[in-house]
Amino acid sequence: MPYINELSEKQDRELVELLIGGSQAALGELYTRYRKQLVYFCKQYLKNEAESEDIVQNIFLKLWETRHSLGTVSSFSGFVKTMAQNQATDKLRHIDVHSRFAGNILMSGTDSTNETEESIIDNDYTELLNKLIESLPPRQKEIFRFSRIEGLTYREISELLQISDSAVQKHASLALHKIEEVLRQHADVHFSNRKK
């Protein structure tokens, strides 16, 4: 088995082959090589270092558990970046939508003094809203999450996704229109205007 200092001189492809063969040292070298980059990448989504670190550790745990299927990976760096993006997006998806939307969505209707009834209604809206977000086209869904859940401005989203401000605004507007249209059928729901 190669020593750690020998591993640092190997290409990613060689390290992946050693990893497939069960080398924990190769996994350690890949982790050392990519940890900071992946944590930084996840922080662009989550704005939280600890959560980003957790995601990166989970990625390398998953790589170890599924190492036998890595033979088809052509670009390790691209592969782990995609894993990081998917896990960060999943993390955002599981954030409590109702609490994160409180500042942007005003739900009005009959006031109820029954807390249980209010809780059921809130859960119904949260579930409906999650389904609506999931049904959006990928780019609209991504921009809607950044804008409404993460609270990023259109300019910040534009820089993050490397697309124009007007493209961000168009996608956000289309997403908002689709969601409002369905929610209006269920109750009198109003989305506050987004500040640029």
N, C-alpha and C positions, 0 to 999 in steps of 0.2 A: 504494500500500500504506500502511495507517495506521501512524503512529509508535507506539512502545511506550507512551508516556504517554497516547495516545488509547485504546489497547487496554484500559488499566486501568479505564476508565470504561464499557466495554462489558459487556453481560450475557453470561452463559455461552453462551446460544443463538447470539448474534452471533459470539462467538469460535469456536464449533464450526463455524459456516458458513464463516468465514474459514479455519479449519483444513482443512475439506473441500476448499476451493479451493487448498490448498497453502501456507498461511501458517505458516512456522516461528515467526514472532513471536507469532501467536495461541496456538500450542502452548506457547511459553515463558511467556506470560501465564497460561494455565491451570495450568501446572506451578507457577509462583510462587504462584498462588492456592490450590492444593490440596496442595502437597507436605507441609507440616508436619502437616496434619490426617490425611493418609493414612499418613504414617510413624507417627504416634501410634496410629492405628487398627491397623496391622499389628503394632506392638509389644505390643498387648493379646494377640495370639496367640503371637508368636514370642519375646517377652522379649529381643529383640536388636535394637539400633538399626541396626547395619550391614546386617543381613539385611533389615530393614524398608526402609531406604533403597534397597537393591538392587531390592526388589520394586517400589517406587514408580517408580524409573527405568525398569524393564522395562515397567511399565504405560504410561508416556508414550511409550516407544519403540514399543510395540504400537499405541497410539493413532495415531501417525504412519503406521505401516505399513498400518493398516486405516482410515485417515481417510475413504476414499470410502464406507464403510459406516455412517458415523455419522449419516447423515441421519434415521434412525428413532429416535435417542436423544431421549427426551422430557425427561429430567432428567440432566444431565451429572454432577452431584454424586452422585446415586444410582448412576449407571452406573459411575463410577470406584471408588466404595465397594464395589460388588459385585465388581468386578475385583480389588480389594485383598483382599477376604475370600477369594475363590476362590484367589488366588495364595498367600496365607498358609496356607490349608488344604492346598493342594498341597505346600507346603514341609514342613508337618508330616507329611504322608503319606510323604514320601521320607526322613524321618529314620530312621536305623537302628533298627528296632523292637527287635531283640534286645538291643542295648546299653541302650536307654532303658527297657526293661522289666525289666532285671536286678534292680533293687531291689524290684519288685512281683510278679514271677513266679518261682516256684521250680520248675524242671524237675528231676524226679528220675527215676531209672531205673538201668539198669545202667551202672556207671562203665566208661569205655573209655579205654585208654591210647593208642588210635590217634587222633591229632589230626585226621587227614583225615576219619575216620568221624564224629567229634564235629562237625566243621565242616559236613559234609553234613547231619547230623541238625539242627543249629542252623538251617541255611538252609531246610530243609524246614519247621521250626516257624515260622520268620519268614514264609515264603511263605503257609503255612496261616493264620497269625494275621492277616496283611494281608488275605487274602481274607475272613476272618470279620468283620473290622472293616468292610470295604467293604460287606458284605451287611447290616449293621445299618440300621435306619431312620435317617433323617437326624439327628434330635435325639439319639438314643442314640449314634450314631457321633460326633457333635460332643462330647457330654459325656464319652464314654469316652476320646477323644483328650485332652481337657483334663485329665481326672483321671489317666489312666494314663501318657500320654506326656509331657504338660507338667508333671504333678505338682501341679496346682492343687487346692486344697481345695474341698469342696462349696460353702462360703460364697463363695469367690472366683469359682467358676463361676456361682453364683447371681447375683452382682453383675454379672458380665460379660454374661450372657445376659438379665438382668432377668427372672428367673423365681424361684419360691420355692425355698428349700433342700430342701423335701420333694420337689418336682418333680425337682430335680437328682438327689437320692438315688434316687428311683424309677427314673428313666431309667438311671442308672449301674448299679443293681442288676439291671435287666432285661438290659442289655447284657452285664454280667459273667456272668449266668446262662447266656445263650445261647452265649457264647464258651466258658465252662467245659464246658458240656454236650458240645460238639463235640470240644474238645481231650481230654476224658476218654476218648473213643473211640480216640484215637491214642496216648495215653500217660498216665502218672500225673502230671497237671499240677495244681498248686495255686496259686491266686491269694491273695496275702496280703490281709488286711482293710485297707480304706482308713480312715485316720484323718480325722475331720472337722475 
